[in-house]
Amino acid sequence: MDDISDVIILIRKKMAGTISDQELLFLEKWVTESPLHAELLKRAEDEEIVLEDIRDWLALRNGERNGVWDERLKSKTLYKIYADSKNSQIYRMSIFRKLLPYVAVLLTILTFIFIYYRSHVLTEHYVEIHDLAPGTNKALITLSDGSFIELSDDQDGVVLGEELTYEDGTSIIRLSDEEVVYSTIQTPRGGQYQITLADGTKVWLNAETKLTYPSHFTGGLRMVELEGEAYFEVKPFTTQGHRIPFLVKTAQQEIEVLGTQFNIKAYADEEGDTRTTLVKGAVLLRAAGNVLPLMPGEQGLNDGRALSKKKVDVSSYIAWKDNRFMFEELELREALKILSRWYDFDFQIDQTVKHTYLYASISRGKSLKEVLRIIESSGIKFRLERLGEKNKLTIFN
């Protein structure tokens, strides 16, 4: 019996004494399938005050008691589920009188399952694991018709032309040479890939990055959209003697270029921290009516309120493209964000070490434990664990 609504109806019929022999057999079979089912039926048959339990259920569902309510609900909600409608004036309405048993049983099931989940799943301990492998070449292309292409991890990148091919020339799919259609290439956590656009512009995608691009460029503008981090080598493009600008659009700004090399970091979960680092050429940042020019060696910052720029060592911001982590006086939390995307883990950092700064140059080809050993020289300790499919790194002093 898979439908929980059927279970509710049969429990109600059993309590009312109207259940048939066949229905009783079904219910008894359901009860024997799990000790939880037996416990649930036992508690559903107790007569208690349902209004109190409705309030408790709402508090439980919404998490309004900040952890204080757990023990109270376990002793109260689980053991006081069903209402005695004769002792409360609020049950005088005939409709509510008819619906009350169903509400009570439903509350029983929902509450019991919720608390069982909290007790037996959320309180499970992470299992300590030895290591995590580094990221690899992984990406997915979503075509304009909604179909997907999972790209080979044996290849480094793809090239747009009359057809979509891998860099070694292997054909993937034929493209329309008339209609302009938009596709998206996306890397997951622990993934990277390259794409050469129809105009010859090369784009390196870091982990957890999405680039939306046209099958070919037309008119007086070349435009793509980016979420995540990518390095661009924009190829100068001229039509009828006019240079065609290249525009990269992110959630917070637009970057206009002609022919240049630059890095953009614009992750959705780091809103207010969009960074554009210029290696070669010149770019214009545009946001909220403001324009900011950048020269090589400068980094533009969009904090969601204003544009600003500063001189930086660009090598530390583009090292990932050359398969290296380069941390130069980088706050530990920021370094962990970078590592978590490449090795695919969540992290929790102790307040005592959150202001630690790192100085390191490390190959991205190393396993996570190898990277952590290097960072541990600063006196920081780590614990790497797994719960289900999730990896968790805890950092403490």
Helices and strands as residue ranges (DSSP letters): H 4-16, H 21-32, H 35-44, H 50-62, H 69-76, G 85-87, G 89-92, H 94-117, I 118-122, E 127-128, E 136-137, E 140-142, E 148-150, E 157-160, E 163-166, E 171-174, E 182-187, E 191-196, E 202-205, E 209-214, E 222-233, E 238-239, E 242-243, E 246-249, E 254-257, E 261-266, G 268-270, E 274-280, E 283-287, E 290-294, E 298-302, E 307-311, H 314-318, G 319-322, E 324-331, H 332-343, E 346-349, G 351-353, E 357-363, H 368-375, G 376-378, E 381-387, E 390-396
